[in-house]
Amino acid sequence: MAALEAPPFQNASVSERREVNGVTSAEEGPLR
């Protein structure tokens, strides 16, 4: 889902992107 929020960002950047949004791996885990 992070890709939809950051289309210009790559998978590697997604990790940094979710941190900027304040989304932790705890939330990203269940989503995926």
mmCIF file of the N, C-alpha and C atoms, coordinates in Angstrom:
data_MODEL
# 
_entry.id   MODEL 
# 
loop_
_atom_site.group_PDB 
_atom_site.id 
_atom_site.type_symbol 
_atom_site.label_atom_id 
_atom_site.label_alt_id 
_atom_site.label_comp_id 
_atom_site.label_asym_id 
_atom_site.label_entity_id 
_atom_site.label_seq_id 
_atom_site.pdbx_PDB_ins_code 
_atom_site.Cartn_x 
_atom_site.Cartn_y 
_atom_site.Cartn_z 
_atom_site.occupancy 
_atom_site.B_iso_or_equiv 
_atom_site.pdbx_formal_charge 
_atom_site.auth_seq_id 
_atom_site.auth_comp_id 
_atom_site.auth_asym_id 
_atom_site.auth_atom_id 
_atom_site.pdbx_PDB_model_num 
ATOM 1  N N  . MET A 1 1  ? 0.833  -1.203 0.000  1.00 0.00 ? 1  MET A N  1 
ATOM 2  C CA . MET A 1 1  ? 0.000  0.000  0.000  1.00 0.00 ? 1  MET A CA 1 
ATOM 3  C C  . MET A 1 1  ? 0.870  1.256  0.000  1.00 0.00 ? 1  MET A C  1 
ATOM 4  N N  . ALA A 1 2  ? 2.054  1.140  0.590  1.00 0.00 ? 2  ALA A N  1 
ATOM 5  C CA . ALA A 1 2  ? 2.959  2.297  0.673  1.00 0.00 ? 2  ALA A CA 1 
ATOM 6  C C  . ALA A 1 2  ? 3.303  2.802  -0.729 1.00 0.00 ? 2  ALA A C  1 
ATOM 7  N N  . ALA A 1 3  ? 3.371  1.862  -1.686 1.00 0.00 ? 3  ALA A N  1 
ATOM 8  C CA . ALA A 1 3  ? 3.718  2.247  -3.054 1.00 0.00 ? 3  ALA A CA 1 
ATOM 9  C C  . ALA A 1 3  ? 2.694  3.236  -3.616 1.00 0.00 ? 3  ALA A C  1 
ATOM 10 N N  . LEU A 1 4  ? 1.432  3.072  -3.221 1.00 0.00 ? 4  LEU A N  1 
ATOM 11 C CA . LEU A 1 4  ? 0.386  3.976  -3.717 1.00 0.00 ? 4  LEU A CA 1 
ATOM 12 C C  . LEU A 1 4  ? 0.595  5.385  -3.177 1.00 0.00 ? 4  LEU A C  1 
ATOM 13 N N  . GLU A 1 5  ? 1.095  5.465  -1.947 1.00 0.00 ? 5  GLU A N  1 
ATOM 14 C CA . GLU A 1 5  ? 1.313  6.782  -1.337 1.00 0.00 ? 5  GLU A CA 1 
ATOM 15 C C  . GLU A 1 5  ? 2.574  7.429  -1.897 1.00 0.00 ? 5  GLU A C  1 
ATOM 16 N N  . ALA A 1 6  ? 3.533  6.594  -2.298 1.00 0.00 ? 6  ALA A N  1 
ATOM 17 C CA . ALA A 1 6  ? 4.787  7.130  -2.827 1.00 0.00 ? 6  ALA A CA 1 
ATOM 18 C C  . ALA A 1 6  ? 5.143  6.458  -4.141 1.00 0.00 ? 6  ALA A C  1 
ATOM 19 N N  . PRO A 1 7  ? 4.428  6.754  -5.222 1.00 0.00 ? 7  PRO A N  1 
ATOM 20 C CA . PRO A 1 7  ? 4.683  6.142  -6.524 1.00 0.00 ? 7  PRO A CA 1 
ATOM 21 C C  . PRO A 1 7  ? 6.094  6.383  -7.044 1.00 0.00 ? 7  PRO A C  1 
ATOM 22 N N  . PRO A 1 8  ? 6.654  7.597  -6.859 1.00 0.00 ? 8  PRO A N  1 
ATOM 23 C CA . PRO A 1 8  ? 7.997  7.873  -7.352 1.00 0.00 ? 8  PRO A CA 1 
ATOM 24 C C  . PRO A 1 8  ? 9.082  7.180  -6.533 1.00 0.00 ? 8  PRO A C  1 
ATOM 25 N N  . PHE A 1 9  ? 8.679  6.640  -5.363 1.00 0.00 ? 9  PHE A N  1 
ATOM 26 C CA . PHE A 1 9  ? 9.672  5.993  -4.501 1.00 0.00 ? 9  PHE A CA 1 
ATOM 27 C C  . PHE A 1 9  ? 9.798  4.515  -4.837 1.00 0.00 ? 9  PHE A C  1 
ATOM 28 N N  . GLN A 1 10 ? 10.999 3.985  -4.682 1.00 0.00 ? 10 GLN A N  1 
ATOM 29 C CA . GLN A 1 10 ? 11.237 2.566  -4.942 1.00 0.00 ? 10 GLN A CA 1 
ATOM 30 C C  . GLN A 1 10 ? 11.006 1.763  -3.662 1.00 0.00 ? 10 GLN A C  1 
ATOM 31 N N  . ASN A 1 11 ? 11.079 0.433  -3.771 1.00 0.00 ? 11 ASN A N  1 
ATOM 32 C CA . ASN A 1 11 ? 10.876 -0.426 -2.600 1.00 0.00 ? 11 ASN A CA 1 
ATOM 33 C C  . ASN A 1 11 ? 11.815 -0.037 -1.466 1.00 0.00 ? 11 ASN A C  1 
ATOM 34 N N  . ALA A 1 12 ? 13.057 0.276  -1.813 1.00 0.00 ? 12 ALA A N  1 
ATOM 35 C CA . ALA A 1 12 ? 14.040 0.660  -0.801 1.00 0.00 ? 12 ALA A CA 1 
ATOM 36 C C  . ALA A 1 12 ? 13.611 1.953  -0.118 1.00 0.00 ? 12 ALA A C  1 
ATOM 37 N N  . SER A 1 13 ? 13.048 2.865  -0.901 1.00 0.00 ? 13 SER A N  1 
ATOM 38 C CA . SER A 1 13 ? 12.621 4.154  -0.351 1.00 0.00 ? 13 SER A CA 1 
ATOM 39 C C  . SER A 1 13 ? 11.350 4.006  0.478  1.00 0.00 ? 13 SER A C  1 
ATOM 40 N N  . VAL A 1 14 ? 10.590 2.967  0.195  1.00 0.00 ? 14 VAL A N  1 
ATOM 41 C CA . VAL A 1 14 ? 9.336  2.748  0.931  1.00 0.00 ? 14 VAL A CA 1 
ATOM 42 C C  . VAL A 1 14 ? 9.618  2.629  2.418  1.00 0.00 ? 14 VAL A C  1 
ATOM 43 N N  . SER A 1 15 ? 10.723 1.979  2.771  1.00 0.00 ? 15 SER A N  1 
ATOM 44 C CA . SER A 1 15 ? 11.074 1.825  4.184  1.00 0.00 ? 15 SER A CA 1 
ATOM 45 C C  . SER A 1 15 ? 11.247 3.189  4.836  1.00 0.00 ? 15 SER A C  1 
ATOM 46 N N  . GLU A 1 16 ? 11.889 4.102  4.121  1.00 0.00 ? 16 GLU A N  1 
ATOM 47 C CA . GLU A 1 16 ? 12.098 5.446  4.671  1.00 0.00 ? 16 GLU A CA 1 
ATOM 48 C C  . GLU A 1 16 ? 10.794 6.234  4.625  1.00 0.00 ? 16 GLU A C  1 
ATOM 49 N N  . ARG A 1 17 ? 10.006 5.989  3.599  1.00 0.00 ? 17 ARG A N  1 
ATOM 50 C CA . ARG A 1 17 ? 8.744  6.712  3.423  1.00 0.00 ? 17 ARG A CA 1 
ATOM 51 C C  . ARG A 1 17 ? 7.788  6.431  4.586  1.00 0.00 ? 17 ARG A C  1 
ATOM 52 N N  . ARG A 1 18 ? 7.665  5.146  4.950  1.00 0.00 ? 18 ARG A N  1 
ATOM 53 C CA . ARG A 1 18 ? 6.728  4.786  6.029  1.00 0.00 ? 18 ARG A CA 1 
ATOM 54 C C  . ARG A 1 18 ? 7.159  5.415  7.347  1.00 0.00 ? 18 ARG A C  1 
ATOM 55 N N  . GLU A 1 19 ? 8.478  5.603  7.533  1.00 0.00 ? 19 GLU A N  1 
ATOM 56 C CA . GLU A 1 19 ? 8.964  6.224  8.765  1.00 0.00 ? 19 GLU A CA 1 
ATOM 57 C C  . GLU A 1 19 ? 8.578  7.702  8.788  1.00 0.00 ? 19 GLU A C  1 
ATOM 58 N N  . VAL A 1 20 ? 8.639  8.342  7.637  1.00 0.00 ? 20 VAL A N  1 
ATOM 59 C CA . VAL A 1 20 ? 8.276  9.760  7.535  1.00 0.00 ? 20 VAL A CA 1 
ATOM 60 C C  . VAL A 1 20 ? 6.799  9.941  7.862  1.00 0.00 ? 20 VAL A C  1 
ATOM 61 N N  . ASN A 1 21 ? 5.996  8.974  7.429  1.00 0.00 ? 21 ASN A N  1 
ATOM 62 C CA . ASN A 1 21 ? 4.555  9.054  7.684  1.00 0.00 ? 21 ASN A CA 1 
ATOM 63 C C  . ASN A 1 21 ? 4.236  8.694  9.131  1.00 0.00 ? 21 ASN A C  1 
ATOM 64 N N  . GLY A 1 22 ? 5.226  8.173  9.858  1.00 0.00 ? 22 GLY A N  1 
ATOM 65 C CA . GLY A 1 22 ? 5.005  7.799  11.246 1.00 0.00 ? 22 GLY A CA 1 
ATOM 66 C C  . GLY A 1 22 ? 4.459  6.385  11.360 1.00 0.00 ? 22 GLY A C  1 
ATOM 67 N N  . VAL A 1 23 ? 4.469  5.661  10.249 1.00 0.00 ? 23 VAL A N  1 
ATOM 68 C CA . VAL A 1 23 ? 3.964  4.284  10.275 1.00 0.00 ? 23 VAL A CA 1 
ATOM 69 C C  . VAL A 1 23 ? 5.102  3.340  10.651 1.00 0.00 ? 23 VAL A C  1 
ATOM 70 N N  . THR A 1 24 ? 4.905  2.590  11.714 1.00 0.00 ? 24 THR A N  1 
ATOM 71 C CA . THR A 1 24 ? 5.954  1.672  12.172 1.00 0.00 ? 24 THR A CA 1 
ATOM 72 C C  . THR A 1 24 ? 5.798  0.307  11.514 1.00 0.00 ? 24 THR A C  1 
ATOM 73 N N  . SER A 1 25 ? 6.798  -0.547 11.620 1.00 0.00 ? 25 SER A N  1 
ATOM 74 C CA . SER A 1 25 ? 6.746  -1.879 11.026 1.00 0.00 ? 25 SER A CA 1 
ATOM 75 C C  . SER A 1 25 ? 5.595  -2.676 11.640 1.00 0.00 ? 25 SER A C  1 
ATOM 76 N N  . ALA A 1 26 ? 5.208  -2.328 12.862 1.00 0.00 ? 26 ALA A N  1 
ATOM 77 C CA . ALA A 1 26 ? 4.109  -3.027 13.536 1.00 0.00 ? 26 ALA A CA 1 
ATOM 78 C C  . ALA A 1 26 ? 2.821  -2.872 12.733 1.00 0.00 ? 26 ALA A C  1 
ATOM 79 N N  . GLU A 1 27 ? 2.604  -1.687 12.170 1.00 0.00 ? 27 GLU A N  1 
ATOM 80 C CA . GLU A 1 27 ? 1.402  -1.461 11.375 1.00 0.00 ? 27 GLU A CA 1 
ATOM 81 C C  . GLU A 1 27 ? 1.581  -2.012 9.964  1.00 0.00 ? 27 GLU A C  1 
ATOM 82 N N  . GLU A 1 28 ? 2.792  -1.895 9.451  1.00 0.00 ? 28 GLU A N  1 
ATOM 83 C CA . GLU A 1 28 ? 3.069  -2.367 8.096  1.00 0.00 ? 28 GLU A CA 1 
ATOM 84 C C  . GLU A 1 28 ? 2.971  -3.893 8.034  1.00 0.00 ? 28 GLU A C  1 
ATOM 85 N N  . GLY A 1 29 ? 3.350  -4.574 9.118  1.00 0.00 ? 29 GLY A N  1 
ATOM 86 C CA . GLY A 1 29 ? 3.312  -6.038 9.167  1.00 0.00 ? 29 GLY A CA 1 
ATOM 87 C C  . GLY A 1 29 ? 1.927  -6.594 8.870  1.00 0.00 ? 29 GLY A C  1 
ATOM 88 N N  . PRO A 1 30 ? 0.927  -6.264 9.699  1.00 0.00 ? 30 PRO A N  1 
ATOM 89 C CA . PRO A 1 30 ? -0.431 -6.800 9.514  1.00 0.00 ? 30 PRO A CA 1 
ATOM 90 C C  . PRO A 1 30 ? -1.057 -6.386 8.180  1.00 0.00 ? 30 PRO A C  1 
ATOM 91 N N  . LEU A 1 31 ? -0.709 -5.201 7.689  1.00 0.00 ? 31 LEU A N  1 
ATOM 92 C CA . LEU A 1 31 ? -1.254 -4.740 6.409  1.00 0.00 ? 31 LEU A CA 1 
ATOM 93 C C  . LEU A 1 31 ? -0.815 -5.669 5.296  1.00 0.00 ? 31 LEU A C  1 
ATOM 94 N N  . ARG A 1 32 ? 0.415  -6.155 5.405  1.00 0.00 ? 32 ARG A N  1 
ATOM 95 C CA . ARG A 1 32 ? 0.923  -7.050 4.377  1.00 0.00 ? 32 ARG A CA 1 
ATOM 96 C C  . ARG A 1 32 ? 0.682  -8.473 4.851  1.00 0.00 ? 32 ARG A C  1 
# 
